[in-house]
């Protein structure tokens, strides 16, 4: 795919008109148009689009720039804004831009440093695999490319990008604690993230409940900033567990590292790494993860949530007491 950055003000206006039509279709009529007037006329104008009451996308136009933003309510907390200059050469033009491909499709470009400055880190890796987000090199510079802007998937990609912001992640944590419903009408990538948060919390709560029922005292297993999700201790032993929300090499490696540092073997903890149950019980990757955990004296346990009930299954042999706890 060949891409070129567009500079003409007319093209920018056309691209934003196209994206607003996409947003209107995505929002299903939940649109609020607005403008700010000044002594010489309109200072700023735009519209806000939403599918739920907790998050919205807004488009704003001023004489100086056009911008797209994602914000949380209440408080209008902006978690992501991509702003493009409307006229003339600008020093920050390379931080965000519009690009057109050979077929005339328009895309939104955001440079990594512009995203990082807003608190969105490692966007290239964390957005990998999204249908409407790709890494693109344009004019000798790497960008995260969203679009095409006429495709509703571009809105999903924009929200998935905003969901990487720490404030948005905290919002998802709050939803998880409230066990708030996340229907299919929610923006799809955030639905996936919210599900991951709920899995981690429900698995941790279920294990903690079983520890208490077995007369374990719930304690904190921590070393510096590394903290296990659940830990319990009684006279005959101690257990520490950490939950990974994903079964990928990176996620497993991170969880093993956290658990190994939070509850080192010399503290007497029997250590459990809890992961989502694989879709395929014969998944070779899952078996490899179990072997890697065993090499560190950590037992891999899969958790499955059915009808709000958590079921645990150790992948390898564990002491009988631990097996009874998980059963």
SULLIN-V838290 format. One record per residue. N is the residue number from 1. RES is the residue in one letter. PHI is phi in whole degrees, -180 to 180 (999 if undefined). Layout:
((N	RES	PHI) (N	RES	PHI))
This chain:
((1	X	999) (2	X	-100) (3	X	-124) (4	X	-137) (5	X	-75) (6	X	-100) (7	X	-114) (8	X	-67) (9	X	-62) (10	X	-63) (11	X	-65) (12	X	-64) (13	X	-62) (14	X	-64) (15	X	-64) (16	X	-71) (17	X	-62) (18	X	-62) (19	X	-67) (20	X	-66) (21	X	-64) (22	X	-63) (23	X	-65) (24	X	-63) (25	X	-66) (26	X	-64) (27	X	-78) (28	X	61) (29	X	98) (30	X	-83) (31	X	-129) (32	X	-131) (33	X	-87) (34	X	-150) (35	X	-157) (36	X	-116) (37	X	-99) (38	X	-127) (39	X	-58) (40	X	-101) (41	X	128) (42	X	-71) (43	X	-92) (44	X	-151) (45	X	-144) (46	X	175) (47	X	-153) (48	X	-118) (49	X	-129) (50	X	-150) (51	X	-113) (52	X	-135) (53	X	-87) (54	X	-106) (55	X	-155) (56	X	-148) (57	X	-113) (58	X	-129) (59	X	-120) (60	X	-133) (61	X	-129) (62	X	-128) (63	X	-63) (64	X	-90) (65	X	-156) (66	X	-118) (67	X	-141) (68	X	-124) (69	X	-136) (70	X	-118) (71	X	-136) (72	X	-103) (73	X	-121) (74	X	-78) (75	X	94) (76	X	50) (77	X	-81) (78	X	-77) (79	X	-103) (80	X	-155) (81	X	-141) (82	X	-117) (83	X	-114) (84	X	-124) (85	X	-66) (86	X	-94) (87	X	-147) (88	X	59) (89	X	-67) (90	X	-137) (91	X	-64) (92	X	-97) (93	X	-61) (94	X	-75) (95	X	-81) (96	X	-157) (97	X	-163) (98	X	-109) (99	X	-135) (100	X	-121) (101	X	-95) (102	X	-65) (103	X	-93) (104	X	83) (105	X	-77) (106	X	-107) (107	X	-130) (108	X	-100) (109	X	-113) (110	X	-135) (111	X	-75) (112	X	-60) (113	X	-67) (114	X	-70) (115	X	-72) (116	X	-62) (117	X	-63) (118	X	-97) (119	X	99) (120	X	-94) (121	X	-111) (122	X	56) (123	X	-65) (124	X	-59) (125	X	-72) (126	X	-75) (127	X	-98) (128	X	-59) (129	X	96) (130	X	-72) (131	X	-62) (132	X	-114) (133	X	-138) (134	X	-141) (135	X	-85) (136	X	-136) (137	X	-110) (138	X	-132) (139	X	61) (140	X	76) (141	X	-135) (142	X	-88) (143	X	-132) (144	X	-89) (145	X	-106) (146	X	-111) (147	X	138) (148	X	-68) (149	X	-70) (150	X	-85) (151	X	-100) (152	X	-55) (153	X	-62) (154	X	-65) (155	X	-68) (156	X	-58) (157	X	-65) (158	X	-62) (159	X	-71) (160	X	-63) (161	X	-66) (162	X	-63) (163	X	-67) (164	X	-82) (165	X	-73) (166	X	-54) (167	X	-66) (168	X	-68) (169	X	-62) (170	X	-65) (171	X	-62) (172	X	-66) (173	X	-60) (174	X	-65) (175	X	-60) (176	X	-65) (177	X	-65) (178	X	-81) (179	X	54) (180	X	-67) (181	X	-67) (182	X	-127) (183	X	-67) (184	X	-63) (185	X	-73) (186	X	-66) (187	X	-52) (188	X	-60) (189	X	-64) (190	X	-73) (191	X	-56) (192	X	-64) (193	X	-66) (194	X	-63) (195	X	-61) (196	X	-64) (197	X	-63) (198	X	-65) (199	X	-58) (200	X	-61) (201	X	-69) (202	X	-67) (203	X	-64) (204	X	-65) (205	X	-64) (206	X	-65) (207	X	-67) (208	X	-61) (209	X	-64) (210	X	-70) (211	X	-64) (212	X	-62) (213	X	-64) (214	X	-97) (215	X	69) (216	X	-83) (217	X	-87) (218	X	-72) (219	X	-129) (220	X	-105) (221	X	-107) (222	X	-150) (223	X	-136) (224	X	59) (225	X	-82) (226	X	-93) (227	X	-131) (228	X	-73) (229	X	-68) (230	X	-142) (231	X	-151) (232	X	-142) (233	X	-142) (234	X	-142) (235	X	-59) (236	X	-95) (237	X	159) (238	X	-143) (239	X	-133) (240	X	-129) (241	X	-138) (242	X	-134) (243	X	-108) (244	X	-105) (245	X	-83) (246	X	-139) (247	X	-106) (248	X	-130) (249	X	-54) (250	X	-67) (251	X	-67) (252	X	-65) (253	X	-61) (254	X	-64) (255	X	-65) (256	X	-62) (257	X	-64) (258	X	-61) (259	X	-66) (260	X	-63) (261	X	-83) (262	X	-71) (263	X	-131) (264	X	-61) (265	X	-57) (266	X	-68) (267	X	-85) (268	X	84) (269	X	-82) (270	X	-86) (271	X	-106) (272	X	-122) (273	X	-107) (274	X	-100) (275	X	-134) (276	X	-60) (277	X	-62) (278	X	-69) (279	X	-66) (280	X	-112) (281	X	-64) (282	X	-99) (283	X	-56) (284	X	-66) (285	X	-62) (286	X	-65) (287	X	-64) (288	X	-66) (289	X	-65) (290	X	-62) (291	X	-65) (292	X	-63) (293	X	-66) (294	X	-62) (295	X	-62) (296	X	-103) (297	X	59) (298	X	-124) (299	X	-93) (300	X	-86) (301	X	-125) (302	X	-97) (303	X	-123) (304	X	-127) (305	X	-108) (306	X	-130) (307	X	53) (308	X	67) (309	X	-104) (310	X	-93) (311	X	-114) (312	X	-106) (313	X	-146) (314	X	-74) (315	X	-79) (316	X	-127) (317	X	-62) (318	X	-131) (319	X	-54) (320	X	-57) (321	X	-64) (322	X	-69) (323	X	-61) (324	X	-65) (325	X	-64) (326	X	-82) (327	X	-66))
